[in-house]
Amino acid sequence: MAEGTGHLEPDAVEREQSPPNRVDRWLLNMLNQGCGEPDADIALWDVAESPATAGRPLLRITSRQALYRLLVKPELRFGELYASGELEVYGDLADLMERIYAGLRRATLAKGPLRHALERAMQRRARPNHLDGSKQNIHSHYDLGNDFYALWLDPDYMQYTCAYYPTWQATLAEAQAAKLEHVCRKLALKPGERVIDAGGGWGGLARYMARHYGVTVRSYNISREQVAYARERADAEGLGDRVEYIEDDYRNITGTCDAFVSIGMLEHVGLDNYAALGAVIDRSLTDKGRGLVHSIGQLSHRPLNEWIERNIFPGAYPPTLQEMLDVVSNADFKVMDVENLRAHYAHTLEHWREGFEANVGDIEQRFGAEFVRAWRLYLSGSRASFSAGEMQLYQVLFERNWSEALPATLSRLYRDP
């Protein structure tokens, strides 16, 4: 169903089955308790329309089979069942997810039996991020097509990472440009310096650095679609002589630089490879070098949501702050600043959701209805996880120990443009 309409989706299939019995309702009650009794309505298949409960979203379980599957492995099955249309939402999906996250926090404190089962189910490892595995993981997400992402990312820099909002009234394009400026100011870039960009995306950061700060950039990325796009944009903007886009893994970075930056790549590195990334940064930075790592994070160690890791971001893991610091602390770097942009990412995701929904007809025609529901859940659930504080967004700034390459204060961040 279309969110907020209170009616079933046209393609929703009504399944012939008997009305819910006492066992079904007992299981529904168990599900509610396991979710911490969230401030939302969870109903079975005998509820045909949204109840007139103002301000409360409704989750409707459309079949007995869906109820049983949801109870057996809720973290994975919720996404699968929503994507297939077997869970239906009346009201705003992100609002529902945020209320569920709030309830799960209460359930964690209570440590009910369903929560224990959920925690046991989460004790797993992400897909491996060796050289071949990383390329396959990245290809499955980032090579869906540049035209797909262009429908809902900012048009100027195609940033698929957290924006930075000088005010909450800023547009997505303004906030993404402000993020790039924020990163450049943190690194205190100077004309003529050399920068290595690990991750690269669609090349927007490298182009911004070259144009506005007069540096040369080598940007490494293993997404062939992104690299092709980045090269074309740089050439069209007359920056081809200052920006080099290299289709290769970060582990194969060569040469040295004055500044090392990684925006939104650490989530895909894998904990087993953090030491390798730290070694790459160590051998790349000059004696007075400095760097910045920007990554989705979390407060405590646990795997990424299983459905997202399996269907959206294979091999991904959001680190704790301590795990991020371990990347650089073992290489004799001095951490100069840590910033959490959690609220900014919630706002970014809301802008992405709006852009996605504005183009949902084109997206469904290309990928199908199940893809649309899966990505709607991914974007809405992610927005909810940052709004609720389940996920964080960390920026860590560092330099060579005692190099004093960075200014003594952060006042440069807040001067007028």
C-alpha positions in Angstrom: 0.0 0.0 0.0 1.1 3.6 -0.5 2.3 5.0 2.8 -0.2 7.2 4.6 -3.2 6.3 2.4 -4.8 3.7 4.7 -5.5 1.4 1.8 -3.9 -1.8 0.6 -1.4 -1.7 -2.3 -3.0 -2.6 -5.6 -0.6 -5.5 -6.0 -1.2 -6.9 -2.5 -2.6 -10.5 -2.7 -5.3 -11.5 -0.2 -4.6 -15.0 1.0 -7.5 -17.3 1.7 -7.2 -18.6 5.2 -9.0 -19.1 8.4 -9.4 -16.2 10.8 -6.8 -15.8 13.6 -7.3 -18.3 16.4 -6.2 -18.1 20.1 -2.7 -19.3 19.3 -2.3 -16.7 16.6 -3.3 -13.9 19.0 -1.1 -15.3 21.8 1.8 -15.2 19.4 1.0 -11.7 18.3 1.1 -10.7 22.0 4.5 -12.4 22.4 5.7 -10.4 19.3 4.4 -7.1 20.9 6.2 -7.9 24.2 9.4 -8.9 22.4 9.3 -5.5 20.6 8.9 -3.7 23.9 5.2 -3.0 23.2 6.0 -0.1 20.8 3.7 2.9 20.4 2.2 1.4 17.3 -0.6 -1.0 16.3 0.4 -4.5 15.2 -2.6 -6.4 13.7 -3.3 -9.7 12.1 -4.9 -10.5 8.8 -8.5 -10.0 10.0 -7.9 -6.3 10.2 -8.9 -5.0 6.7 -8.3 -1.3 7.1 -6.3 1.1 9.3 -8.0 1.6 12.7 -9.0 5.2 13.5 -6.2 5.6 16.0 -4.8 9.1 15.4 -1.1 9.4 15.2 -0.3 5.6 15.5 1.0 3.7 12.5 -0.3 0.2 11.9 1.7 -2.9 10.9 -0.6 -5.5 9.4 0.6 -9.2 9.2 -1.2 -10.6 6.2 -1.1 -14.3 6.9 -0.4 -17.0 9.5 2.7 -18.1 7.6 4.0 -14.5 7.8 3.4 -14.4 11.5 5.3 -17.7 12.1 8.2 -16.6 10.0 8.4 -13.3 11.7 8.6 -14.9 15.1 11.3 -17.4 14.2 13.8 -14.8 12.9 12.4 -11.3 13.2 15.5 -9.3 12.2 15.8 -11.0 8.9 12.1 -11.9 8.2 10.7 -8.4 8.8 12.6 -7.1 5.7 11.8 -10.1 3.6 8.1 -10.0 4.4 7.8 -6.3 3.9 9.6 -6.4 0.6 7.3 -9.3 -0.6 4.2 -7.4 0.5 3.3 -9.8 3.3 3.7 -7.1 5.9 1.7 -3.9 5.2 2.2 -0.5 6.8 -0.5 2.2 7.2 1.1 5.5 8.0 4.7 6.6 7.7 7.1 3.7 7.5 10.0 5.6 9.1 7.7 6.7 12.0 6.7 3.0 12.6 10.4 1.9 12.5 11.4 4.6 15.0 8.7 3.5 17.4 9.8 -0.1 17.0 13.4 0.9 17.8 12.2 2.7 20.9 10.3 -0.4 22.0 13.3 -2.7 21.3 15.4 -0.5 23.7 12.8 -1.2 26.4 12.8 -4.9 25.5 16.6 -4.9 25.8 16.4 -3.6 29.3 13.7 -6.1 30.2 15.7 -9.0 28.5 12.5 -10.9 27.5 12.8 -14.4 25.9 12.1 -13.1 22.4 14.9 -10.5 22.8 17.3 -13.2 23.9 16.4 -15.2 20.8 17.0 -12.1 18.6 20.4 -11.5 20.2 21.4 -15.1 19.6 20.3 -14.8 16.0 22.5 -11.7 15.6 25.7 -13.5 16.5 27.0 -13.9 13.0 29.7 -12.5 10.8 29.3 -10.3 7.7 30.4 -11.6 4.3 34.2 -11.6 3.9 35.9 -8.5 2.5 39.0 -10.0 0.9 39.9 -8.5 -2.5 37.5 -10.6 -4.6 34.8 -10.5 -1.9 35.0 -6.7 -1.6 34.6 -6.2 -5.3 31.5 -8.5 -5.4 30.0 -6.8 -2.4 30.4 -3.3 -3.8 29.2 -4.3 -7.3 25.9 -5.6 -5.9 25.0 -2.2 -4.4 26.9 0.6 -6.1 26.7 -0.7 -9.7 22.9 -0.6 -9.9 23.3 2.2 -12.3 24.4 5.8 -12.0 21.0 6.9 -13.4 19.2 5.2 -10.5 21.2 7.1 -7.9 20.9 10.4 -9.8 17.2 10.3 -9.3 17.5 11.0 -5.6 21.0 12.1 -4.7 22.2 15.7 -4.9 22.9 16.6 -8.6 26.1 18.5 -8.1 28.3 16.0 -6.3 26.3 12.8 -6.1 27.1 12.3 -2.4 25.8 9.0 -1.0 27.1 9.8 2.5 25.9 12.0 5.4 25.4 15.7 4.5 26.2 18.6 6.8 23.4 21.0 7.5 24.4 24.6 8.5 20.7 25.0 9.2 17.9 22.4 9.0 16.3 24.5 6.3 19.2 23.9 3.9 18.5 21.9 0.8 20.1 18.5 0.1 22.4 20.1 -2.5 23.5 22.9 -0.1 24.1 20.4 2.8 26.2 18.1 0.7 28.4 21.0 -0.6 28.7 22.1 3.1 29.8 18.6 4.0 32.6 18.7 1.4 33.7 22.1 2.7 33.5 20.9 6.3 35.9 18.0 5.4 38.3 20.3 3.5 38.5 22.8 6.4 39.1 20.1 8.9 42.0 18.8 6.9 43.3 22.4 6.5 44.1 21.8 2.8 46.6 24.1 1.1 47.1 24.7 -2.7 49.6 22.3 -4.2 49.2 19.6 -1.7 48.5 15.9 -2.6 45.5 14.1 -1.4 44.6 10.4 -1.5 40.8 9.7 -1.4 40.0 6.1 -0.4 36.5 5.1 -1.5 35.8 8.0 -3.9 32.1 7.5 -4.7 31.1 9.4 -7.8 34.1 11.6 -7.4 32.5 14.7 -5.9 34.9 15.2 -3.0 37.9 14.9 -5.3 36.5 17.5 -7.7 35.5 19.8 -4.9 39.0 19.6 -3.3 40.7 20.2 -6.6 38.5 23.1 -7.7 38.2 25.0 -4.4 41.5 24.2 -2.6 44.0 23.8 -5.5 45.1 20.3 -4.5 45.8 17.2 -6.7 43.8 14.1 -5.8 44.2 10.4 -6.5 40.9 8.7 -5.7 40.6 4.9 -5.4 37.3 3.0 -5.9 36.4 -0.5 -6.9 33.0 0.4 -8.4 33.4 0.5 -12.1 30.2 2.5 -12.6 31.2 5.2 -10.2 34.7 5.5 -11.6 33.4 5.8 -15.2 31.0 8.6 -14.0 33.7 10.4 -12.0 36.2 10.4 -14.9 33.6 11.8 -17.3 32.5 14.6 -14.8 36.1 15.6 -14.1 37.0 15.9 -17.7 33.8 17.8 -18.5 34.6 20.3 -15.7 38.2 20.7 -16.8 39.7 19.0 -13.7 41.2 15.9 -15.4 44.7 17.1 -14.9 44.2 17.5 -11.2 42.1 14.5 -10.3 42.9 10.9 -11.1 40.3 8.2 -10.5 41.8 4.8 -10.1 39.7 1.6 -10.3 41.4 -0.4 -7.6 41.2 -1.5 -4.0 42.4 0.6 -1.1 44.9 -2.1 -0.2 46.7 -1.4 -3.5 47.2 2.4 -2.9 50.7 3.5 -3.7 52.7 6.7 -3.3 52.5 9.3 -0.6 50.3 12.3 0.2 49.8 15.2 2.5 46.2 14.3 3.4 44.4 11.0 3.4 40.6 11.0 3.4 38.0 8.3 3.5 34.3 9.2 3.4 31.9 6.3 3.8 34.3 3.5 3.0 35.1 2.1 6.4 31.7 0.5 6.7 32.7 -1.8 3.9 36.3 -2.7 5.0 35.4 -5.3 7.6 37.0 -5.5 11.1 39.5 -8.1 10.0 41.0 -5.5 7.6 41.2 -2.5 9.9 44.9 -3.1 10.6 45.6 -3.3 6.8 43.8 0.0 6.3 45.8 1.6 9.1 49.0 0.3 7.5 48.0 1.8 4.1 47.4 5.2 5.8 50.7 4.9 7.6 52.7 4.3 4.5 50.8 6.9 2.5 51.1 10.0 4.8 54.2 12.1 4.9 55.8 13.2 8.1 53.5 16.1 8.4 50.5 14.3 7.0 47.0 14.3 8.4 43.8 12.4 7.6 40.1 12.1 8.2 37.8 9.0 8.3 34.1 9.4 8.1 31.9 6.4 8.8 28.6 5.2 10.0 29.1 3.8 13.5 27.3 2.4 16.5 27.6 2.6 20.3 28.3 -1.1 20.9 29.7 -3.9 18.9 27.0 -5.9 17.0 26.5 -7.0 13.4 24.6 -4.9 10.9 20.9 -5.7 10.6 20.9 -9.1 8.9 18.3 -8.2 6.2 20.3 -5.1 5.2 23.6 -6.9 5.2 22.1 -9.7 3.1 20.1 -7.7 0.7 21.4 -4.1 0.6 24.9 -3.8 1.9 26.7 -7.2 1.7 29.8 -7.4 3.8 29.1 -4.1 5.7 29.8 -3.5 9.4 29.3 -0.2 11.2 32.2 0.1 13.8 32.1 1.5 17.3 34.1 4.6 17.9 36.8 2.7 19.6 37.1 0.4 16.6 37.4 3.4 14.4 40.1 4.9 16.6 42.0 1.6 16.5 42.5 2.1 12.7 44.8 5.0 13.4 46.0 4.6 16.9 48.2 1.6 16.2 50.1 3.6 13.5 51.3 6.4 15.9 48.7 9.0 14.8 47.4 11.7 17.1 43.6 12.0 17.1 42.8 15.7 16.9 39.0 15.8 16.7 36.0 13.4 16.9 32.5 14.7 15.7 29.2 12.8 15.7 26.9 13.9 12.9 24.1 11.5 13.8 21.3 14.1 13.5 22.6 15.3 10.1 22.4 11.8 8.7 18.8 11.4 9.8 18.0 14.7 7.9 20.0 13.5 4.9 18.1 10.2 4.8 14.8 12.1 4.9 15.8 14.1 1.9 16.8 10.9 0.1 13.5 9.3 1.0 11.7 12.3 -0.5 13.7 12.1 -3.7 13.2 8.3 -3.9 9.4 8.6 -3.5 9.2 11.4 -6.0 10.7 9.0 -8.6 9.1 5.8 -7.4 7.2 5.2 -10.7 10.4 5.2 -12.8 12.2 3.0 -10.2 9.4 0.5 -10.1 9.2 0.3 -13.9 12.9 -0.5 -14.0 13.4 -2.8 -11.0 10.0 -3.9 -10.0 7.6 -3.5 -7.0 9.6 -5.7 -4.6 12.8 -3.7 -5.2 10.9 -0.5 -4.5 9.5 -1.9 -1.2 13.0 -3.2 -0.2 14.6 0.2 -0.8 11.8 2.0 0.8 12.4 0.0 3.9 16.1 0.4 3.8 15.9 4.2 3.5 13.0 4.6 6.0 14.6 2.1 8.5 17.9 3.9 8.2 16.3 7.3 8.8 14.6 5.8 11.9 17.8 4.3 13.2 19.7 7.6 13.2 16.7 9.6 14.6 16.3 7.0 17.4 20.1 7.0 18.2 20.5 3.4 17.1 23.2 4.4 14.6 25.9 7.1 14.7 28.0 9.0 12.2 31.5 9.6 13.2 34.2 11.8 11.7 37.7 11.2 13.1 40.5 13.7 12.3 44.1 12.8 13.0 47.7 13.7 12.1 51.2 12.3 12.6 52.2 12.4 16.2 53.6 15.8 17.1 53.6 17.0 13.5 51.5 20.0 14.3 50.3 20.1 10.7 46.9 21.2 11.7 46.0 24.6 13.3 45.7 24.6 17.1 42.0 25.3 17.1 38.9 24.4 15.0 37.9 28.0 14.5 38.5 27.5 10.7 35.4 25.3 10.6 33.0 28.1 11.5 34.2 31.2 9.6 32.0 32.5 6.9 32.3 30.8 3.4 
